[in-house]
Amino acid sequence: MTGDCLIKRQVGGVGHFAHVHVRRERTSGAARVVWSVAPDDRASAQPGSDPAEVDAALAGASEMVNLLRDNGFTVDGHTVHLARVIISLVDTEPTAVRASAAMATAIAYGAGDLFEVRHDGGWRVTPAS
C-alpha cells in the first residue's frame, strides 16, 4: 500500500511545497518508520544535506503511526518506508514536510479521509472536519 501527499500552496503570498511518497509493507514486530529514499535521488531531501527535512519527515510519519494506533488501526506488523521526500530549497520548510509525511502515511493505511492538511502558523494534519 502506498500514500502520497503534495503540499503546493500560497499562504500570505509565500509559496509552500513538500511532496512525500511512502510505501507500507508487511513485516513482523512493532510498527516502524524507516528512511528509504535512494541516495542518488537529487529531488528528495537527504540526511547529509537536509537534516531538518529528513527529521521532519520521519517525525511526521511516526506521529501518524502512533495516532492511527491510538485510534484502533492495526499498525504493528508493518513498516512505513519514506520512499521520496521531494523539497524545494526556496519553498520548503520542516512543518510542510512533517505534515506531508503524516498525511501520506494516513493514506497508506487507508485513513486519508479521516484527516486534512491545514496551515495555521505552520503546516499540520488535523482530524477532518
N, CA, C and O atoms as a MOPAC input file, in Angstrom:
PM7 MOZYME 1SCF
protein

 N      0.85400 1    -1.17100 1     0.00000 1
 C      0.00000 1     0.00000 1     0.00000 1
 C      0.90000 1     1.23400 1     0.00000 1
 O      1.94300 1     1.24700 1     0.65300 1
 N      0.49500 1     2.26100 1    -0.73000 1
 C      1.29400 1     3.48100 1    -0.81100 1
 C      0.45300 1     4.68600 1    -0.40700 1
 O     -0.77700 1     4.63600 1    -0.38700 1
 N      1.14400 1     5.75300 1    -0.09200 1
 C      0.49900 1     7.01900 1     0.21600 1
 C      1.32300 1     8.14600 1    -0.35900 1
 O      2.55100 1     8.07300 1    -0.40000 1
 N      0.65100 1     9.18500 1    -0.80200 1
 C      1.31800 1    10.29800 1    -1.45000 1
 C      0.61100 1    11.58300 1    -1.03100 1
 O     -0.61700 1    11.65900 1    -1.07000 1
 N      1.37700 1    12.58200 1    -0.63400 1
 C      0.78000 1    13.86300 1    -0.26000 1
 C      1.64500 1    14.99800 1    -0.79200 1
 O      2.84500 1    15.07000 1    -0.52800 1
 N      1.00400 1    15.87800 1    -1.54600 1
 C      1.65500 1    17.05400 1    -2.11100 1
 C      1.06500 1    18.30100 1    -1.46500 1
 O     -0.14500 1    18.52200 1    -1.50600 1
 N      1.93000 1    19.10900 1    -0.87000 1
 C      1.54200 1    20.43800 1    -0.38900 1
 C      2.19600 1    21.41700 1    -1.34600 1
 O      3.42100 1    21.49700 1    -1.43700 1
 N      1.36400 1    22.15900 1    -2.05500 1
 C      1.85400 1    23.15400 1    -3.01300 1
 C      0.85500 1    24.29800 1    -2.98200 1
 O     -0.09700 1    24.33500 1    -3.76100 1
 N      1.08800 1    25.22000 1    -2.07400 1
 C      0.10200 1    26.28000 1    -1.84800 1
 C      0.78100 1    27.61200 1    -1.58400 1
 O      1.94400 1    27.67400 1    -1.18400 1
 N      0.03300 1    28.66500 1    -1.81500 1
 C      0.44500 1    30.01600 1    -1.45700 1
 C     -0.29600 1    30.40200 1    -0.18500 1
 O     -1.51600 1    30.25800 1    -0.10700 1
 N      0.42500 1    30.88600 1     0.79700 1
 C     -0.18100 1    31.37900 1     2.03400 1
 C      0.43300 1    32.74200 1     2.31000 1
 O      1.63800 1    32.85200 1     2.53500 1
 N     -0.38900 1    33.76900 1     2.29300 1
 C      0.11300 1    35.11600 1     2.54800 1
 C      1.17400 1    35.55000 1     1.55500 1
 O      2.10300 1    36.27400 1     1.91300 1
 N      1.04100 1    35.10900 1     0.29500 1
 C      1.99700 1    35.47600 1    -0.73300 1
 C      3.29400 1    34.68700 1    -0.70400 1
 O      4.21600 1    34.98200 1    -1.46400 1
 N      3.37500 1    33.69300 1     0.16100 1
 C      4.58600 1    32.88000 1     0.27700 1
 C      4.28000 1    31.46800 1    -0.21300 1
 O      3.27100 1    30.87600 1     0.17000 1
 N      5.15400 1    30.93300 1    -1.06200 1
 C      4.97400 1    29.57500 1    -1.55700 1
 C      5.38800 1    28.54300 1    -0.52300 1
 O      6.35200 1    28.73600 1     0.21800 1
 N      4.64500 1    27.44400 1    -0.48300 1
 C      4.94500 1    26.33100 1     0.42500 1
 C      4.90000 1    25.04600 1    -0.38900 1
 O      3.95300 1    24.82000 1    -1.14300 1
 N      5.92600 1    24.20000 1    -0.24100 1
 C      5.99900 1    22.98100 1    -1.03900 1
 C      6.61900 1    21.84200 1    -0.24300 1
 O      7.62400 1    22.02000 1     0.44600 1
 N      6.01200 1    20.68300 1    -0.34900 1
 C      6.58600 1    19.41400 1     0.12200 1
 C      5.79400 1    18.30700 1    -0.55500 1
 O      4.57600 1    18.40900 1    -0.69600 1
 N      6.47500 1    17.25900 1    -0.97100 1
 C      5.81400 1    16.13100 1    -1.64000 1
 C      6.43500 1    14.84500 1    -1.10100 1
 O      7.60300 1    14.55000 1    -1.35600 1
 N      5.64300 1    14.09000 1    -0.35800 1
 C      6.14900 1    12.87100 1     0.28600 1
 C      5.39800 1    11.66100 1    -0.25100 1
 O      4.17300 1    11.67300 1    -0.37700 1
 N      6.15300 1    10.62400 1    -0.56100 1
 C      5.60100 1     9.34100 1    -1.00400 1
 C      6.09600 1     8.27000 1    -0.04000 1
 O      7.29600 1     8.14600 1     0.20300 1
 N      5.15700 1     7.49800 1     0.50800 1
 C      5.52000 1     6.41000 1     1.41700 1
 C      5.01300 1     5.08600 1     0.86100 1
 O      4.08400 1     5.04000 1     0.05500 1
 N      5.64200 1     4.03000 1     1.31000 1
 C      5.25800 1     2.67100 1     0.96200 1
 C      5.12600 1     1.88700 1     2.26100 1
 O      6.04800 1     1.87200 1     3.07700 1
 N      3.99000 1     1.23900 1     2.45300 1
 C      3.77200 1     0.43200 1     3.66200 1
 C      3.91100 1    -1.03100 1     3.28400 1
 O      3.28600 1    -1.51200 1     2.33900 1
 N      4.75100 1    -1.73200 1     4.05000 1
 C      4.97700 1    -3.15600 1     3.79700 1
 C      4.70200 1    -3.95500 1     5.04800 1
 O      4.93100 1    -3.49600 1     6.16700 1
 N      4.20400 1    -5.16600 1     4.83600 1
 C      4.01000 1    -6.10000 1     5.94400 1
 C      5.36100 1    -6.60500 1     6.41900 1
 O      6.19500 1    -7.04600 1     5.62900 1
 N      5.55500 1    -6.53100 1     7.72300 1
 C      6.77100 1    -7.04400 1     8.35100 1
 C      6.34700 1    -7.72000 1     9.64400 1
 O      5.15800 1    -7.95300 1     9.86400 1
 N      7.28900 1    -8.03000 1    10.48200 1
 C      6.93600 1    -8.59400 1    11.78700 1
 C      7.35600 1    -7.61400 1    12.87400 1
 O      8.21000 1    -6.75300 1    12.66000 1
 N      6.75100 1    -7.75800 1    14.02000 1
 C      7.11900 1    -6.91900 1    15.16100 1
 C      6.38200 1    -5.59700 1    15.18200 1
 O      5.37400 1    -5.39900 1    14.50400 1
 N      6.92400 1    -4.70200 1    15.98700 1
 C      6.31700 1    -3.38300 1    16.17000 1
 C      6.39300 1    -2.57000 1    14.87600 1
 O      7.26900 1    -2.78500 1    14.03900 1
 N      5.46600 1    -1.64400 1    14.73700 1
 C      5.46600 1    -0.74600 1    13.57900 1
 C      6.76600 1     0.05500 1    13.56100 1
 O      7.28900 1     0.45200 1    14.60200 1
 N      7.26600 1     0.27800 1    12.35600 1
 C      8.49800 1     1.06000 1    12.20300 1
 C      8.33700 1     2.04600 1    11.05700 1
 O      7.55100 1     1.83100 1    10.13500 1
 N      9.09000 1     3.12100 1    11.13500 1
 C      9.20300 1     4.08400 1    10.04300 1
 C     10.68000 1     4.15500 1     9.69700 1
 O     11.51800 1     4.36600 1    10.57400 1
 N     11.00200 1     3.97800 1     8.41400 1
 C     12.40400 1     3.96600 1     8.00100 1
 C     12.62200 1     4.89400 1     6.80600 1
 O     11.72700 1     5.11200 1     5.98900 1
 N     13.82600 1     5.42600 1     6.73300 1
 C     14.23600 1     6.27400 1     5.62300 1
 C     14.67300 1     5.35900 1     4.48800 1
 O     15.63900 1     4.61000 1     4.63000 1
 N     13.96100 1     5.41600 1     3.35200 1
 C     14.26500 1     4.55200 1     2.21000 1
 C     14.46900 1     5.34500 1     0.92600 1
 O     14.38700 1     4.78200 1    -0.16500 1
 N     14.72900 1     6.63200 1     1.04000 1
 C     14.98300 1     7.45700 1    -0.13900 1
 C     16.32600 1     7.04100 1    -0.73400 1
 O     17.32200 1     6.91400 1    -0.02100 1
 N     16.33700 1     6.83300 1    -2.04000 1
 C     17.58100 1     6.46200 1    -2.71800 1
 C     18.61200 1     7.58000 1    -2.55300 1
 O     18.28400 1     8.75500 1    -2.71500 1
 N     19.84400 1     7.22000 1    -2.23600 1
 C     20.88000 1     8.24400 1    -2.03500 1
 C     21.13400 1     9.11500 1    -3.26700 1
 O     21.62200 1    10.23700 1    -3.13900 1
 N     20.80600 1     8.60600 1    -4.45600 1
 C     21.03500 1     9.38200 1    -5.67800 1
 C     19.79300 1    10.15700 1    -6.12900 1
 O     19.79200 1    10.72700 1    -7.22000 1
 N     18.75000 1    10.18900 1    -5.31900 1
 C     17.52800 1    10.94500 1    -5.62800 1
 C     17.79400 1    12.41500 1    -5.31500 1
 O     17.68400 1    12.84500 1    -4.16700 1
 N     18.14200 1    13.17400 1    -6.34100 1
 C     18.55200 1    14.56300 1    -6.14100 1
 C     17.37700 1    15.51200 1    -5.89600 1
 O     17.58900 1    16.64900 1    -5.47400 1
 N     16.15000 1    15.07100 1    -6.15200 1
 C     14.98000 1    15.91100 1    -5.87700 1
 C     14.52700 1    15.78200 1    -4.43000 1
 O     13.83200 1    16.65400 1    -3.90700 1
 N     14.92700 1    14.68400 1    -3.78600 1
 C     14.48900 1    14.42100 1    -2.41600 1
 C     15.48800 1    14.93300 1    -1.39200 1
 O     16.67500 1    15.10300 1    -1.67100 1
 N     14.96600 1    15.17200 1    -0.20200 1
 C     15.83100 1    15.51600 1     0.93300 1
 C     16.79100 1    14.35800 1     1.18000 1
 O     16.47300 1    13.20200 1     0.90100 1
 N     17.95600 1    14.67800 1     1.70000 1
 C     18.96300 1    13.66800 1     2.02100 1
 C     19.52800 1    13.96300 1     3.41000 1
 O     19.67000 1    15.12600 1     3.78700 1
 N     19.84900 1    12.91600 1     4.16900 1
 C     20.32900 1    13.12300 1     5.54500 1
 C     21.53900 1    14.05200 1     5.65900 1
 O     21.61300 1    14.84400 1     6.59800 1
 N     22.47200 1    13.97400 1     4.73800 1
 C     23.67600 1    14.79300 1     4.83900 1
 C     23.45700 1    16.25800 1     4.54200 1
 O     24.09800 1    17.11700 1     5.14700 1
 N     22.55500 1    16.55900 1     3.61600 1
 C     22.36900 1    17.94900 1     3.19100 1
 C     21.08800 1    18.60200 1     3.70600 1
 O     20.98700 1    19.82800 1     3.73000 1
 N     20.11700 1    17.80000 1     4.11400 1
 C     18.81400 1    18.34000 1     4.52400 1
 C     18.33000 1    17.70300 1     5.82900 1
 O     17.23000 1    17.15400 1     5.86700 1
 N     19.12600 1    17.76600 1     6.89200 1
 C     18.75800 1    17.03900 1     8.11400 1
 C     17.43700 1    17.48800 1     8.73700 1
 O     16.71900 1    16.65700 1     9.29100 1
 N     17.09800 1    18.76300 1     8.66400 1
 C     15.83600 1    19.22600 1     9.26700 1
 C     14.63700 1    18.62700 1     8.54300 1
 O     13.65700 1    18.24200 1     9.18200 1
 N     14.70400 1    18.54500 1     7.22100 1
 C     13.60500 1    17.97900 1     6.44800 1
 C     13.51700 1    16.46500 1     6.63500 1
 O     12.41800 1    15.91400 1     6.70100 1
 N     14.66000 1    15.79200 1     6.72100 1
 C     14.67000 1    14.34300 1     6.97700 1
 C     14.04500 1    14.06000 1     8.33900 1
 O     13.18800 1    13.18600 1     8.46600 1
 N     14.47700 1    14.80100 1     9.35400 1
 C     13.91400 1    14.61800 1    10.69900 1
 C     12.41100 1    14.89700 1    10.71000 1
 O     11.65200 1    14.18700 1    11.37000 1
 N     11.98300 1    15.93100 1     9.98100 1
 C     10.56100 1    16.27600 1     9.93700 1
 C      9.74700 1    15.16600 1     9.27900 1
 O      8.66000 1    14.83500 1     9.75200 1
 N     10.25600 1    14.59300 1     8.20400 1
 C      9.54400 1    13.50900 1     7.51900 1
 C      9.42600 1    12.28500 1     8.41900 1
 O      8.35400 1    11.68800 1     8.52100 1
 N     10.51300 1    11.91400 1     9.06300 1
 C     10.47900 1    10.76000 1     9.97300 1
 C      9.52100 1    11.01300 1    11.13300 1
 O      8.77400 1    10.11900 1    11.53200 1
 N      9.54400 1    12.22500 1    11.67200 1
 C      8.65900 1    12.55900 1    12.79500 1
 C      7.19500 1    12.54200 1    12.36800 1
 O      6.35100 1    12.00400 1    13.08400 1
 N      6.88600 1    13.12300 1    11.21400 1
 C      5.50300 1    13.16100 1    10.74900 1
 C      4.92600 1    11.77700 1    10.52700 1
 O      3.80200 1    11.49400 1    10.94200 1
 N      5.69200 1    10.90900 1     9.87100 1
 C      5.21800 1     9.54300 1     9.63200 1
 C      5.06800 1     8.78700 1    10.94800 1
 O      4.08800 1     8.06900 1    11.14200 1
 N      6.03300 1     8.94400 1    11.85000 1
 C      5.97200 1     8.25400 1    13.15000 1
 C      4.79200 1     8.73400 1    13.98400 1
 O      4.10400 1     7.92800 1    14.61100 1
 N      4.55800 1    10.03300 1    13.99400 1
 C      3.42200 1    10.57600 1    14.74900 1
 C      2.10000 1    10.03100 1    14.21500 1
 O      1.19600 1     9.72100 1    14.99100 1
 N      1.98700 1     9.91500 1    12.89000 1
 C      0.74500 1     9.39200 1    12.32400 1
 C      0.57700 1     7.91500 1    12.65900 1
 O     -0.53700 1     7.48400 1    12.95800 1
 N      1.64100 1     7.13300 1    12.61900 1
 C      1.54200 1     5.71900 1    13.00600 1
 C      1.01100 1     5.61800 1    14.43600 1
 O      0.12400 1     4.81000 1    14.71300 1
 N      1.54600 1     6.42900 1    15.33600 1
 C      1.08600 1     6.40700 1    16.73300 1
 C     -0.36500 1     6.86100 1    16.85600 1
 O     -1.12900 1     6.28400 1    17.63000 1
 N     -0.75100 1     7.88400 1    16.10300 1
 C     -2.13100 1     8.36700 1    16.13200 1
 C     -3.09100 1     7.29700 1    15.60600 1
 O     -4.16500 1     7.08700 1    16.17000 1
 N     -2.70000 1     6.63200 1    14.53700 1
 C     -3.54000 1     5.56100 1    13.99700 1
 C     -3.67700 1     4.42100 1    15.00200 1
 O     -4.76900 1     3.88500 1    15.18800 1
 N     -2.57800 1     4.05100 1    15.64600 1
 C     -2.62500 1     3.00200 1    16.68000 1
 C     -3.59800 1     3.40300 1    17.78900 1
 O     -4.42500 1     2.59900 1    18.22000 1
 N     -3.49400 1     4.64700 1    18.24300 1
 C     -4.36700 1     5.13700 1    19.31200 1
 C     -5.84100 1     5.14300 1    18.90700 1
 O     -6.72500 1     5.14900 1    19.76400 1
 N     -6.09900 1     5.14300 1    17.59900 1
 C     -7.47200 1     5.16300 1    17.09700 1
 C     -7.92400 1     3.80900 1    16.56000 1
 O     -8.87000 1     3.72600 1    15.77700 1
 N     -7.23700 1     2.74700 1    16.98900 1
 C     -7.70600 1     1.40200 1    16.69800 1
 C     -7.22000 1     0.76800 1    15.41200 1
 O     -7.64500 1    -0.34000 1    15.08200 1
 N     -6.34500 1     1.43100 1    14.67500 1
 C     -5.79900 1     0.82800 1    13.46100 1
 C     -4.70300 1    -0.16500 1    13.82600 1
 O     -3.96100 1     0.04600 1    14.78600 1
 N     -4.60200 1    -1.23700 1    13.06700 1
 C     -3.52700 1    -2.20700 1    13.25700 1
 C     -2.29800 1    -1.68500 1    12.52600 1
 O     -2.25200 1    -1.68200 1    11.29500 1
 N     -1.32000 1    -1.25100 1    13.27500 1
 C     -0.09600 1    -0.71500 1    12.67600 1
 C      1.09200 1    -1.63900 1    12.90100 1
 O      2.03400 1    -1.64300 1    12.10800 1
 N      1.05500 1    -2.42300 1    13.97800 1
 C      2.15700 1    -3.35300 1    14.21200 1
 C      2.15000 1    -4.40000 1    13.10600 1
 O      1.10300 1    -4.74200 1    12.55600 1
 N      3.33800 1    -4.89800 1    12.79400 1
 C      3.45400 1    -5.82500 1    11.67800 1
 C      3.59200 1    -5.11900 1    10.33900 1
 O      3.45500 1    -5.74000 1     9.28500 1
 N      3.86600 1    -3.80800 1    10.38400 1
 C      4.06300 1    -3.02800 1     9.16400 1
 C      5.25700 1    -2.09100 1     9.33100 1
 O      5.56300 1    -1.62800 1    10.43000 1
 N      5.91500 1    -1.82900 1     8.21700 1
 C      6.97600 1    -0.82700 1     8.16000 1
 C      6.57500 1     0.21700 1     7.13200 1
 O      6.17900 1    -0.11800 1     6.01600 1
 N      6.67800 1     1.47400 1     7.51100 1
 C      6.43400 1     2.58500 1     6.59200 1
 C      7.79200 1     3.04300 1     6.07400 1
 O      8.66400 1     3.45000 1     6.84100 1
 N      7.94900 1     2.96800 1     4.76000 1
 C      9.18500 1     3.41400 1     4.10600 1
 C      8.95800 1     4.80400 1     3.52400 1
 O      8.06200 1     4.99400 1     2.70100 1
 N      9.75200 1     5.76100 1     3.93900 1
 C      9.73700 1     7.07400 1     3.29600 1
 C     10.52700 1     6.90600 1     2.00300 1
 O     11.75600 1     6.84400 1     2.02400 1
 N      9.81400 1     6.83100 1     0.87400 1
 C     10.43100 1     6.49900 1    -0.40400 1
 C     10.88700 1     7.72600 1    -1.18700 1
 O     11.90500 1     7.67700 1    -1.87700 1
 N     10.14400 1     8.82600 1    -1.08500 1
 C     10.52900 1    10.09100 1    -1.72000 1
 C     10.09300 1    11.22600 1    -0.81100 1
 O      8.97800 1    11.22100 1    -0.29000 1
 N     10.96200 1    12.18500 1    -0.62700 1
 C     10.66100 1    13.38500 1     0.15800 1
 C     11.17500 1    14.55900 1    -0.67300 1
 O     12.28100 1    15.05800 1    -0.46700 1
 N     10.34000 1    14.97700 1    -1.61000 1
 C     10.74500 1    15.99700 1    -2.57600 1
 C     10.57200 1    17.37400 1    -1.94200 1
 O      9.53000 1    17.69200 1    -1.36800 1
 N     11.61500 1    18.17100 1    -2.06200 1
 C     11.61200 1    19.50500 1    -1.46100 1
 C     12.07200 1    20.53200 1    -2.48800 1
 O     12.62000 1    20.18600 1    -3.53500 1
 N     11.84200 1    21.78300 1    -2.17000 1
 C     12.32700 1    22.91000 1    -2.95200 1
 C     13.12800 1    23.78500 1    -1.99600 1
 O     12.65000 1    24.13100 1    -0.91600 1
 N     14.32100 1    24.13400 1    -2.38600 1
 C     15.17000 1    24.91900 1    -1.48600 1
 C     14.54200 1    26.24900 1    -1.09400 1
 O     14.81400 1    26.75700 1    -0.00600 1
 N     13.71100 1    26.82100 1    -1.95400 1
 C     13.13900 1    28.13200 1    -1.63400 1
 C     11.75600 1    28.06500 1    -1.00100 1
 O     11.35500 1    29.00800 1    -0.32000 1
 N     11.01800 1    26.98100 1    -1.20500 1
 C      9.62800 1    26.93700 1    -0.74500 1
 C      9.32300 1    25.83800 1     0.26500 1
 O      8.15300 1    25.59900 1     0.56600 1
 N     10.32200 1    25.17400 1     0.78900 1
 C     10.06700 1    24.08300 1     1.72700 1
 C     10.53700 1    24.47000 1     3.11200 1
 O     11.62200 1    25.02600 1     3.28700 1
 N      9.70200 1    24.16600 1     4.09900 1
 C     10.09900 1    24.32400 1     5.49000 1
 C      9.63000 1    23.08000 1     6.23600 1
 O      8.70700 1    22.40300 1     5.78500 1
 N     10.24900 1    22.77300 1     7.36200 1
 C     10.00200 1    21.48900 1     8.02200 1
 C      8.55100 1    21.16800 1     8.35600 1
 O      8.17500 1    19.99700 1     8.30200 1
 N      7.70800 1    22.15700 1     8.70200 1
 C      6.33000 1    21.78000 1     9.04600 1
 C      5.57700 1    21.25200 1     7.82900 1
 O      4.69500 1    20.40500 1     7.97200 1
 N      5.90800 1    21.73600 1     6.64100 1
 C      5.26800 1    21.22400 1     5.42300 1
 C      5.68400 1    19.77800 1     5.17200 1
 O      4.86000 1    18.94800 1     4.78900 1
 N      6.95100 1    19.48100 1     5.38600 1
 C      7.44200 1    18.11000 1     5.20200 1
 C      6.80900 1    17.18700 1     6.23600 1
 O      6.38100 1    16.07900 1     5.91200 1
 N      6.75500 1    17.64300 1     7.46100 1
 C      6.17000 1    16.83000 1     8.54400 1
 C      4.70400 1    16.50700 1     8.25200 1
 O      4.28200 1    15.35800 1     8.38000 1
 N      3.92900 1    17.52300 1     7.85900 1
 C      2.51100 1    17.31500 1     7.55900 1
 C      2.32500 1    16.43300 1     6.33100 1
 O      1.44900 1    15.56900 1     6.31700 1
 N      3.13500 1    16.64100 1     5.31100 1
 C      3.03000 1    15.83000 1     4.10300 1
 C      3.34200 1    14.36600 1     4.39800 1
 O      2.66700 1    13.47500 1     3.88300 1
 N      4.34900 1    14.10800 1     5.21600 1
 C      4.69500 1    12.73200 1     5.59300 1
 C      3.59300 1    12.09900 1     6.43700 1
 O      3.27400 1    10.92300 1     6.26400 1
 N      3.01800 1    12.86900 1     7.34100 1
 C      1.93300 1    12.34600 1     8.17600 1
 C      0.72900 1    11.97700 1     7.31900 1
 O      0.15400 1    10.90100 1     7.48300 1
 N      0.34700 1    12.86200 1     6.40800 1
 C     -0.82300 1    12.59800 1     5.57400 1
 C     -0.56500 1    11.44000 1     4.62100 1
 O     -1.45100 1    10.61000 1     4.41600 1
 N      0.61700 1    11.36200 1     4.03600 1
 C      0.94400 1    10.23600 1     3.15200 1
 C      0.84900 1     8.91600 1     3.91100 1
 O      0.39900 1     7.91100 1     3.36100 1
 N      1.27000 1     8.91900 1     5.16400 1
 C      1.19000 1     7.71100 1     5.99500 1
 C     -0.26100 1     7.34800 1     6.27200 1
 O     -0.62600 1     6.17500 1     6.20200 1
 N     -1.08800 1     8.33100 1     6.58500 1
 C     -2.51900 1     8.06500 1     6.79600 1
 C     -3.13200 1     7.44500 1     5.54200 1
 O     -3.90800 1     6.49400 1     5.63600 1
 N     -2.79400 1     7.97000 1     4.39200 1
 C     -3.32000 1     7.44600 1     3.12500 1
 C     -2.86100 1     6.00700 1     2.91600 1
 O     -3.64300 1     5.16800 1     2.46900 1
 N     -1.60500 1     5.71400 1     3.23300 1
 C     -1.08500 1     4.35200 1     3.06600 1
 C     -1.81200 1     3.34500 1     3.94700 1
 O     -1.86700 1     2.16100 1     3.61700 1
 N     -2.36200 1     3.79700 1     5.05100 1
 C     -3.13800 1     2.92700 1     5.94200 1
 C     -4.63700 1     2.97300 1     5.62300 1
 O     -5.43600 1     2.38200 1     6.34900 1
 N     -5.02200 1     3.65900 1     4.55700 1
 C     -6.42900 1     3.74400 1     4.18700 1
 C     -7.23300 1     4.69500 1     5.04800 1
 O     -8.45800 1     4.59500 1     5.11300 1
 N     -6.55100 1     5.61900 1     5.71100 1
 C     -7.21900 1     6.53800 1     6.63400 1
 C     -7.13000 1     7.99500 1     6.18600 1
 O     -7.35900 1     8.90400 1     6.98400 1
 N     -6.80400 1     8.21800 1     4.93200 1
 C     -6.63300 1     9.58500 1     4.45300 1
 C     -7.86500 1    10.45600 1     4.57800 1
 O     -7.75500 1    11.66700 1     4.76700 1
 N     -9.05400 1     9.84400 1     4.47200 1
 C    -10.28100 1    10.63300 1     4.56000 1
 C    -10.60200 1    11.08400 1     5.98300 1
 O    -11.51300 1    11.88600 1     6.18900 1
 N     -9.86600 1    10.57700 1     6.95700 1
 C    -10.10100 1    10.95500 1     8.35400 1
 C     -9.33300 1    12.20700 1     8.77000 1
 O     -9.55400 1    12.74000 1     9.85700 1
 N     -8.42700 1    12.67800 1     7.90200 1
 C     -7.53600 1    13.78800 1     8.24900 1
 C     -7.49700 1    14.80900 1     7.12900 1
 O     -7.89500 1    14.53500 1     5.99700 1
 N     -7.00000 1    16.00900 1     7.47400 1
 C     -6.77700 1    17.04600 1     6.47300 1
 C     -5.53100 1    17.83800 1     6.84100 1
 O     -5.15400 1    17.94200 1     8.00800 1
 N     -4.90900 1    18.39000 1     5.81500 1
 C     -3.72000 1    19.22200 1     6.00000 1
 C     -4.18100 1    20.66300 1     6.11200 1
 O     -4.97100 1    21.13900 1     5.29700 1
 N     -3.67900 1    21.36000 1     7.13700 1
 C     -4.07000 1    22.75500 1     7.37800 1
 C     -2.82800 1    23.59800 1     7.64100 1
 O     -1.78300 1    23.09600 1     8.05600 1
 N     -2.97500 1    24.89100 1     7.38700 1
 C     -1.90900 1    25.84000 1     7.70900 1
 C     -2.44300 1    26.82600 1     8.73300 1
 O     -3.46400 1    27.47600 1     8.51400 1
 N     -1.74500 1    26.92800 1     9.84600 1
 C     -2.11600 1    27.85200 1    10.91400 1
 C     -0.82500 1    28.23900 1    11.62300 1
 O     -0.54600 1    27.77200 1    12.72800 1
 N     -0.04800 1    29.08900 1    10.98300 1
 C      1.25400 1    29.44000 1    11.52700 1
 C      2.28900 1    28.35800 1    11.27600 1
 O      3.41500 1    28.45700 1    11.76400 1
 N      1.94000 1    27.35600 1    10.54500 1
 C      2.76000 1    26.19400 1    10.20300 1
 C      1.82400 1    25.11800 1     9.68700 1
 O      0.61200 1    25.19900 1     9.88700 1
 N      2.36600 1    24.12500 1     9.03500 1
 C      1.55400 1    23.04600 1     8.47400 1
 C      1.34900 1    21.95200 1     9.50300 1
 O      2.25900 1    21.60600 1    10.25700 1
 N      0.11600 1    21.40400 1     9.52000 1
 C     -0.17700 1    20.29300 1    10.42200 1
 C     -1.31700 1    19.46900 1     9.85800 1
 O     -2.06000 1    19.92500 1     8.98900 1
 N     -1.44600 1    18.26200 1    10.35700 1
 C     -2.54100 1    17.37500 1     9.98000 1
 C     -3.49800 1    17.31600 1    11.15800 1
 O     -3.08900 1    17.08700 1    12.29600 1
 N     -4.78000 1    17.52600 1    10.87000 1
 C     -5.80700 1    17.51800 1    11.90900 1
 C     -6.92500 1    16.56700 1    11.49200 1
 O     -7.02800 1    16.20800 1    10.31900 1
 N     -7.76200 1    16.16000 1    12.44300 1
 C     -8.92500 1    15.35600 1    12.05900 1
 C     -9.77800 1    16.12700 1    11.04800 1
 O     -9.93800 1    17.34200 1    11.15700 1
 N    -10.31600 1    15.41200 1    10.07200 1
 C    -11.15900 1    16.04700 1     9.05300 1
 C    -12.40200 1    16.64100 1     9.70300 1
 O    -12.97700 1    16.07100 1    10.63000 1
 N    -12.79400 1    17.79000 1     9.19600 1
 C    -13.98500 1    18.43600 1     9.76800 1
 C    -15.23200 1    18.07400 1     8.99300 1
 O    -16.32500 1    18.52700 1     9.33500 1

